């Protein structure tokens, strides 16, 4: 593509050199640069791409996008200076890959909890309706039924637009995408056109990155601020920030709620470990999901599908056939009569949601034993809160290791234990070895009890000192069942 065409949507403060040259590829990683490539220097959170400009030119880059021009300019190289390279990268990437979001209906899901479930269910729902669809999520990316591994909730702009380009080329009509606060803040989604956006909820998470809850909220809100007039925004009235998110949007605003009058209103009629009887907009159906938080997720899916043109009755029929997402409230029944549940809950709020869902079904007829940890090199402030909430809503607690990364597991456990008072500590054990912690919890369980193993869900590894070791909570539980 001609460089001049690539720069259509970019406001450059200065261009030095010719824009008539052909660009074979665009890159933000200088290691991937080859002859005829455009290198875009971004000030990243870990490294500054500006330090790799010389290296990119040496490898064959013929044009450079940057915020700060190098002191020495190389002859024959075109330099495009911009005030915001993050924003420019997204716009250049989407142009290079043929503006894929002009050919598909892209729906973004943002919020602290529920993003994966809602995006995945929408993907499965529209495939049920016979459409080719794409999914961009924490667990896995899909082009219809082809699975593509994923590293981040929302990929970098080049990877993201290349993926969206493939989805458009392969005939996907809809794409459902998790939109993380990091991606919004770092403008990874710059240049994309959304048909709709969904807000789930906002609770404590990623404070290590955003520093304050206010910054975290602003990042999420910016997603809706930037929505085009032609799109819809579907927001959760049961979250106090639901209407804050949409107060400055140009999009059409719709609401969903389990408590208040809203465009999409839901109620739980009955709860069991194999599912719930629900009422959505005065129509009853059975869903193979458990818990109030999942009723809310399903309601968001219902609302979005209707806003995308589907009939309410058809959506409810389809929803009744769908199964929970991998690692989200995965229930396993033991031969001795207790239930083990694996869930990705790794924030205080998600933990409370899952434990409340268990109590809704148990109705006081069994004990709850919770195995929980907290990730290393992440928000330390949530550790004591997670331990406290686990103790408040469980009969026994086993605090253990969960992706310690570059921290010592025992230090993380100590941070969690600091949140417990004397009474809480009486019912709490700490076992750093996660396998042993799960085994101990299962040994404590009696028929009718529930063992919740929280934090890792779909993950099949433990990250220790930069190395991912195979570890799957469900595998471990099944091994214990067989012993």
C-alpha positions as CSV (number, residue, x, y, z in Angstrom):
1,X,0.0,0.0,0.0
2,X,1.2,3.5,-0.8
3,X,2.4,5.4,2.3
4,X,0.2,8.4,1.4
5,X,-2.9,6.2,1.5
6,X,-1.8,4.7,4.8
7,X,-1.6,8.2,6.4
8,X,-5.2,9.3,5.3
9,X,-6.5,9.2,8.9
10,X,-3.3,10.4,10.6
11,X,-2.7,14.0,11.6
12,X,1.0,14.4,11.2
13,X,2.8,17.5,12.6
14,X,5.6,17.0,10.2
15,X,6.5,14.8,7.2
16,X,10.1,14.6,6.0
17,X,10.6,12.7,2.8
18,X,8.4,11.1,0.1
19,X,5.0,9.6,0.9
20,X,4.8,8.0,-2.6
21,X,6.7,4.8,-1.6
22,X,5.1,1.4,-1.3
23,X,4.8,-0.1,2.1
24,X,4.9,-3.9,2.3
25,X,4.2,-4.3,6.0
26,X,3.6,-2.2,9.2
27,X,5.2,-3.1,12.5
28,X,5.7,-1.8,16.1
29,X,8.3,-4.5,16.8
30,X,11.7,-3.6,15.3
31,X,12.7,-7.3,15.4
32,X,10.1,-8.1,12.7
33,X,11.2,-5.3,10.3
34,X,12.3,-6.2,6.8
35,X,12.9,-4.3,3.6
36,X,10.1,-1.9,2.6
37,X,8.4,-2.0,6.0
38,X,7.0,1.0,8.0
39,X,8.2,1.1,11.6
40,X,6.0,2.8,14.2
41,X,7.8,3.9,17.4
42,X,5.6,3.7,20.4
43,X,6.4,4.8,24.0
44,X,5.4,1.5,25.6
45,X,4.9,0.7,29.3
46,X,8.1,-1.5,29.3
47,X,10.3,-0.1,26.5
48,X,10.3,3.0,24.2
49,X,10.1,2.1,20.5
50,X,12.0,5.4,19.7
51,X,15.3,3.7,20.9
52,X,14.9,1.1,18.1
53,X,14.5,3.5,15.1
54,X,18.1,3.1,14.0
55,X,17.8,-0.7,14.3
56,X,14.6,-0.7,12.2
57,X,16.3,1.4,9.5
58,X,19.3,-1.0,9.4
59,X,16.9,-3.9,8.9
60,X,15.2,-2.2,5.9
61,X,12.5,0.1,7.2
62,X,11.8,2.8,4.6
63,X,9.5,4.9,6.7
64,X,9.2,5.8,10.4
65,X,6.3,7.1,12.5
66,X,7.4,8.7,15.7
67,X,6.7,11.4,18.3
68,X,10.3,12.5,18.6
69,X,12.5,12.8,15.5
70,X,16.0,11.2,15.8
71,X,18.8,13.7,16.1
72,X,20.3,12.3,12.9
73,X,18.0,11.7,9.9
74,X,18.9,9.0,7.4
75,X,18.8,9.9,3.8
76,X,16.0,8.2,1.7
77,X,13.9,7.5,4.8
78,X,10.5,9.1,5.3
79,X,9.8,10.4,8.8
80,X,6.2,11.0,9.9
81,X,6.1,13.0,13.2
82,X,2.8,12.7,15.2
83,X,1.8,14.0,18.6
84,X,0.3,10.6,19.7
85,X,1.9,7.5,18.2
86,X,-0.4,5.1,20.0
87,X,-3.4,6.7,18.3
88,X,-1.6,6.8,14.9
89,X,-0.6,3.1,15.1
90,X,-4.2,2.0,15.5
91,X,-5.4,4.2,12.6
92,X,-2.5,3.1,10.3
93,X,-3.0,-0.6,11.2
94,X,-6.7,-0.6,10.4
95,X,-6.1,1.2,7.1
96,X,-3.3,-1.2,6.1
97,X,-5.6,-4.2,6.8
98,X,-8.4,-2.8,4.7
99,X,-10.6,-1.2,7.4
100,X,-12.0,-4.6,8.5
101,X,-14.6,-3.1,10.9
102,X,-16.4,-1.3,8.0
103,X,-17.2,-4.9,6.7
104,X,-18.3,-6.5,9.9
105,X,-20.5,-5.7,12.9
106,X,-18.0,-5.4,15.8
107,X,-19.4,-5.5,19.4
108,X,-17.1,-4.7,22.3
109,X,-17.6,-5.9,25.9
110,X,-15.9,-4.0,28.7
111,X,-16.1,-4.1,32.5
112,X,-14.3,-5.9,35.3
113,X,-16.1,-9.2,35.3
114,X,-18.3,-11.1,32.8
115,X,-16.4,-10.0,29.6
116,X,-15.3,-13.4,28.5
117,X,-18.7,-15.1,29.3
118,X,-20.7,-12.4,27.4
119,X,-18.4,-12.2,24.3
120,X,-18.1,-16.0,24.1
121,X,-21.9,-16.6,24.5
122,X,-22.6,-14.0,21.8
123,X,-20.2,-15.8,19.5
124,X,-21.8,-19.1,20.2
125,X,-25.3,-17.6,19.9
126,X,-24.8,-16.1,16.5
127,X,-23.1,-19.3,15.2
128,X,-26.3,-21.1,16.4
129,X,-28.2,-18.7,14.2
130,X,-26.1,-19.8,11.3
131,X,-23.7,-16.8,10.9
132,X,-19.9,-16.9,10.5
133,X,-18.6,-15.1,13.6
134,X,-15.3,-14.1,15.2
135,X,-14.3,-14.0,18.9
136,X,-11.5,-12.0,20.5
137,X,-11.2,-13.0,24.1
138,X,-9.0,-13.8,27.1
139,X,-9.4,-17.6,26.7
140,X,-9.1,-18.0,23.0
141,X,-9.6,-16.2,19.7
142,X,-11.9,-17.8,17.1
143,X,-12.6,-17.4,13.4
144,X,-15.9,-19.2,13.4
145,X,-14.7,-22.6,14.7
146,X,-11.0,-22.2,14.1
147,X,-9.2,-21.6,17.4
148,X,-6.3,-19.2,17.6
149,X,-4.3,-18.9,20.8
150,X,-4.3,-15.6,22.6
151,X,-1.8,-13.8,24.9
152,X,-3.7,-10.7,25.9
153,X,-7.4,-9.9,26.5
154,X,-7.1,-7.3,23.7
155,X,-4.1,-7.8,21.3
156,X,-1.8,-5.0,20.1
157,X,-3.2,-2.9,17.2
158,X,-1.2,-4.7,14.5
159,X,-2.2,-8.2,15.7
160,X,-5.8,-7.1,16.3
161,X,-6.3,-5.5,12.9
162,X,-4.6,-8.4,11.1
163,X,-7.0,-10.8,12.9
164,X,-10.0,-8.6,12.1
165,X,-8.9,-8.4,8.5
166,X,-8.8,-12.2,8.3
167,X,-12.2,-12.4,9.9
168,X,-13.7,-10.0,7.4
169,X,-11.9,-11.8,4.5
170,X,-13.3,-15.2,5.7
171,X,-16.9,-13.9,5.7
172,X,-17.5,-13.2,9.4
173,X,-20.7,-11.1,9.7
174,X,-20.2,-10.4,13.5
175,X,-17.2,-10.2,15.7
176,X,-17.5,-10.1,19.5
177,X,-14.5,-8.8,21.4
178,X,-13.4,-8.3,25.0
179,X,-12.1,-4.8,25.4
180,X,-9.7,-4.4,28.4
181,X,-9.0,-1.1,30.2
182,X,-5.4,-1.4,29.2
183,X,-6.3,-1.6,25.6
184,X,-8.6,1.5,25.8
185,X,-5.9,3.4,27.8
186,X,-3.1,2.4,25.3
187,X,-5.4,3.2,22.3
188,X,-5.0,-0.4,20.9
189,X,-8.5,-0.1,19.6
190,X,-7.9,3.3,17.9
191,X,-9.5,3.5,14.4
192,X,-11.9,0.6,14.9
193,X,-15.6,1.2,14.2
194,X,-18.0,-0.5,16.7
195,X,-21.6,-1.5,16.0
196,X,-22.2,-1.8,19.7
197,X,-20.7,-1.8,23.2
198,X,-21.7,-3.6,26.4
199,X,-20.8,-2.5,30.0
200,X,-20.9,-5.2,32.6
201,X,-19.7,-3.8,35.9
202,X,-16.8,-2.0,37.6
203,X,-15.1,-3.3,40.7
204,X,-11.5,-3.2,42.0
205,X,-8.9,-4.6,39.5
206,X,-5.7,-3.5,37.7
207,X,-5.0,-0.8,40.3
208,X,-1.3,-1.7,39.8
209,X,-1.7,-0.2,36.3
210,X,-4.3,2.5,36.6
211,X,-3.2,3.7,40.1
212,X,-6.7,4.8,41.2
213,X,-10.3,3.6,40.7
214,X,-11.1,6.9,39.1
215,X,-8.5,6.4,36.3
216,X,-9.8,2.8,35.9
217,X,-13.4,4.2,35.5
218,X,-12.2,6.9,33.0
219,X,-10.5,4.2,30.8
220,X,-13.7,2.2,30.6
221,X,-15.8,5.3,30.0
222,X,-13.6,6.4,27.1
223,X,-14.8,3.4,25.2
224,X,-18.4,4.6,25.3
225,X,-17.4,8.3,24.8
226,X,-15.8,7.3,21.4
227,X,-18.8,5.2,20.2
228,X,-20.2,6.4,16.9
229,X,-23.8,7.7,16.5
230,X,-24.8,4.6,14.5
231,X,-23.9,2.2,17.4
232,X,-25.7,1.1,20.5
233,X,-24.4,1.1,24.1
234,X,-26.0,-1.5,26.5
235,X,-25.2,-0.8,30.1
236,X,-25.9,-2.5,33.4
237,X,-28.2,-0.5,35.7
238,X,-27.4,-2.8,38.6
239,X,-23.9,-1.3,38.7
240,X,-23.6,2.2,40.2
241,X,-21.4,3.2,37.3
242,X,-23.7,1.9,34.7
243,X,-25.2,5.3,33.7
244,X,-21.9,7.1,34.3
245,X,-20.4,5.0,31.4
246,X,-22.9,6.3,28.9
247,X,-23.5,9.9,30.0
248,X,-21.3,11.4,27.2
249,X,-21.8,8.8,24.5
250,X,-23.3,9.7,21.0
251,X,-24.6,6.1,20.6
252,X,-28.1,4.9,21.4
253,X,-28.3,3.9,25.1
254,X,-30.1,0.8,26.3
255,X,-30.2,-0.7,29.8
256,X,-30.4,-4.1,31.4
257,X,-31.1,-5.0,35.1
258,X,-32.2,-7.8,37.5
259,X,-33.5,-5.2,39.9
260,X,-34.8,-2.1,38.2
261,X,-37.1,-1.1,35.4
262,X,-35.0,-1.3,32.2
263,X,-35.1,-2.1,28.5
264,X,-34.1,-5.7,29.2
265,X,-35.4,-6.8,32.6
266,X,-34.6,-10.2,34.2
267,X,-35.5,-12.3,37.2
268,X,-34.3,-15.5,38.7
269,X,-37.2,-17.8,39.4
270,X,-35.3,-20.9,40.6
271,X,-31.7,-21.9,41.1
272,X,-30.1,-25.4,40.9
273,X,-26.5,-26.7,40.4
274,X,-27.5,-27.7,36.8
275,X,-29.0,-24.3,36.0
276,X,-31.6,-21.6,36.6
277,X,-35.2,-20.9,35.6
278,X,-35.2,-17.3,34.4
279,X,-37.7,-14.7,33.3
280,X,-36.4,-12.1,30.7
281,X,-38.9,-9.5,29.5
282,X,-41.8,-11.6,30.9
283,X,-40.7,-14.7,29.0
284,X,-39.6,-17.8,31.0
285,X,-36.7,-20.2,30.0
286,X,-34.2,-22.5,31.6
287,X,-30.4,-21.8,31.3
288,X,-27.6,-24.1,32.1
289,X,-25.9,-21.4,34.2
290,X,-25.7,-20.7,37.9
291,X,-25.7,-17.5,40.0
292,X,-27.0,-14.0,39.9
293,X,-23.9,-12.7,38.1
294,X,-24.5,-15.3,35.3
295,X,-28.2,-14.2,35.1
296,X,-26.8,-10.7,34.5
297,X,-24.4,-11.9,31.9
298,X,-27.1,-13.8,30.0
299,X,-29.4,-10.7,30.2
300,X,-26.6,-8.6,28.5
301,X,-26.3,-11.3,25.8
302,X,-30.1,-11.3,25.3
303,X,-30.2,-7.5,25.1
304,X,-27.3,-7.3,22.6
305,X,-28.7,-10.0,20.4
306,X,-32.1,-8.2,20.3
307,X,-30.3,-4.9,19.5
308,X,-28.5,-6.7,16.6
309,X,-32.0,-7.6,15.1
310,X,-32.9,-11.0,16.6
311,X,-36.4,-11.8,17.9
312,X,-36.6,-12.2,21.7
313,X,-38.2,-15.7,21.5
314,X,-35.5,-16.9,19.1
315,X,-32.7,-15.6,21.4
316,X,-34.2,-17.3,24.5
317,X,-34.5,-20.6,22.7
318,X,-30.9,-20.4,21.6
319,X,-29.7,-19.3,25.1
320,X,-31.3,-22.4,26.7
321,X,-29.0,-24.6,24.5
322,X,-25.7,-22.8,25.5
323,X,-23.2,-24.0,28.1
324,X,-20.9,-22.1,30.5
325,X,-17.5,-20.9,29.2
326,X,-14.4,-23.0,30.1
327,X,-13.3,-22.3,33.7
328,X,-16.4,-20.2,34.6
329,X,-18.4,-22.0,37.3
330,X,-17.3,-25.4,36.0
331,X,-19.0,-27.9,38.4
332,X,-17.6,-31.4,38.8
333,X,-19.5,-34.0,40.9
334,X,-17.3,-36.3,43.1
335,X,-18.0,-40.0,43.4
336,X,-18.4,-39.4,47.2
337,X,-21.2,-36.9,46.8
338,X,-19.6,-33.4,47.1
339,X,-19.4,-30.9,44.3
340,X,-16.1,-29.2,43.2
341,X,-16.4,-25.9,41.3
342,X,-13.5,-24.4,39.3
343,X,-13.9,-20.6,38.6
344,X,-11.6,-17.9,37.2
345,X,-12.7,-15.5,40.0
346,X,-9.5,-13.5,40.7
347,X,-11.0,-10.2,42.1
348,X,-12.8,-9.7,45.4
349,X,-16.1,-9.0,43.6
350,X,-15.9,-12.0,41.3
351,X,-15.1,-14.2,44.3
352,X,-18.2,-12.8,46.2
353,X,-20.4,-13.4,43.1
354,X,-19.3,-17.1,42.9
355,X,-19.7,-17.7,46.6
356,X,-23.1,-16.1,46.7
357,X,-24.2,-18.2,43.7
358,X,-23.1,-21.3,45.6
359,X,-25.1,-20.3,48.7
360,X,-28.2,-19.5,46.6
361,X,-28.2,-23.2,45.5
362,X,-27.1,-24.8,48.8
363,X,-29.7,-22.8,50.9
364,X,-27.7,-23.7,54.0
365,X,-27.7,-27.4,53.4
366,X,-24.0,-28.0,53.0
367,X,-20.6,-26.5,53.8
368,X,-18.5,-24.3,51.5
369,X,-14.7,-24.9,51.4
370,X,-12.8,-22.3,49.3
371,X,-9.3,-22.7,47.9
372,X,-8.0,-19.2,46.9
373,X,-4.8,-17.4,46.1
374,X,-3.7,-14.1,44.4
375,X,-1.4,-13.5,41.4
376,X,2.1,-12.1,41.9
377,X,3.3,-8.8,40.6
378,X,-0.2,-7.5,40.4
379,X,-2.5,-5.3,42.6
380,X,-1.4,-6.1,46.2
381,X,-4.3,-4.2,47.7
382,X,-6.9,-6.8,46.7
383,X,-5.1,-9.7,48.5
384,X,-6.3,-9.1,52.1
385,X,-9.8,-8.3,50.7
386,X,-10.0,-11.6,48.8
387,X,-9.0,-13.5,51.9
388,X,-11.5,-11.6,54.1
389,X,-14.4,-12.2,51.6
390,X,-13.5,-15.9,51.2
391,X,-13.6,-16.3,55.0
392,X,-16.9,-14.4,55.3
393,X,-18.6,-16.6,52.8
394,X,-17.0,-19.9,53.5
395,X,-17.0,-22.5,56.3
396,X,-13.3,-23.4,55.6
397,X,-10.6,-21.6,53.6
398,X,-7.4,-22.8,52.2
399,X,-5.1,-20.0,51.0
400,X,-2.6,-21.1,48.4
401,X,-0.4,-20.1,45.5
402,X,-1.8,-18.7,42.2
403,X,0.6,-17.6,39.5
404,X,3.2,-16.1,41.9
405,X,5.2,-14.9,38.8
406,X,8.4,-13.2,40.3
407,X,7.1,-13.0,43.9
408,X,7.6,-15.6,46.6
409,X,4.3,-17.6,47.1
410,X,4.6,-17.3,50.9
411,X,4.8,-13.5,50.7
412,X,1.6,-13.3,48.8
413,X,-0.1,-15.7,51.2
414,X,1.1,-13.5,54.1
415,X,-0.4,-10.5,52.4
416,X,-3.7,-12.3,52.2
417,X,-3.6,-13.6,55.7
418,X,-3.2,-10.0,57.0
419,X,-6.8,-9.4,56.0
420,X,-8.1,-12.0,58.5
421,X,-9.1,-11.5,62.1
422,X,-8.8,-14.1,64.9
423,X,-12.1,-15.8,64.1
424,X,-11.4,-16.0,60.4
425,X,-8.0,-17.5,61.1
426,X,-9.6,-20.4,63.1
427,X,-11.2,-21.7,59.9
428,X,-8.3,-20.9,57.5
429,X,-5.3,-23.0,56.5
430,X,-2.4,-21.8,54.3
431,X,-0.7,-24.3,52.0
432,X,1.7,-22.9,49.4
433,X,1.6,-26.0,47.2
434,X,-1.6,-25.6,45.1
435,X,-2.1,-29.3,44.3
436,X,-1.8,-30.1,48.0
437,X,-4.2,-27.2,48.9
438,X,-6.8,-28.6,46.5
439,X,-6.3,-32.1,47.9
440,X,-6.7,-30.9,51.5
441,X,-9.9,-29.1,50.7
442,X,-11.4,-32.2,49.0
443,X,-10.4,-34.3,52.0
444,X,-12.4,-32.0,54.2
445,X,-15.5,-32.2,52.1
446,X,-18.5,-34.4,53.0
447,X,-21.5,-35.4,50.8
448,X,-23.5,-32.3,50.0
449,X,-20.6,-29.9,50.5
450,X,-19.1,-27.6,47.8
451,X,-15.3,-27.1,47.2
452,X,-14.6,-23.9,45.3
453,X,-11.2,-23.7,43.6
454,X,-10.9,-20.1,42.6
455,X,-8.5,-17.9,40.6
456,X,-7.3,-19.8,37.6
457,X,-10.3,-21.2,35.8
458,X,-9.4,-22.0,32.2
459,X,-5.6,-21.5,32.8
460,X,-3.6,-24.7,32.4
461,X,-0.3,-23.3,33.9
462,X,1.3,-21.9,37.0
463,X,3.6,-19.0,36.2
464,X,6.7,-19.1,38.5
465,X,9.9,-17.0,37.9
466,X,9.0,-16.3,34.3
467,X,8.3,-20.0,33.5
468,X,4.9,-21.4,32.8
469,X,4.6,-24.9,34.4
470,X,1.6,-27.1,33.4
471,X,-1.1,-27.0,36.1
472,X,-4.8,-27.4,35.5
473,X,-7.2,-27.2,38.5
474,X,-9.8,-29.4,36.8
475,X,-7.2,-32.1,36.0
476,X,-6.0,-32.1,39.6
477,X,-9.6,-32.4,40.9
478,X,-10.3,-35.3,38.6
479,X,-7.1,-37.1,39.7
480,X,-8.3,-36.6,43.4
481,X,-11.7,-38.0,42.5
482,X,-10.1,-41.2,41.1
483,X,-7.8,-41.8,44.1
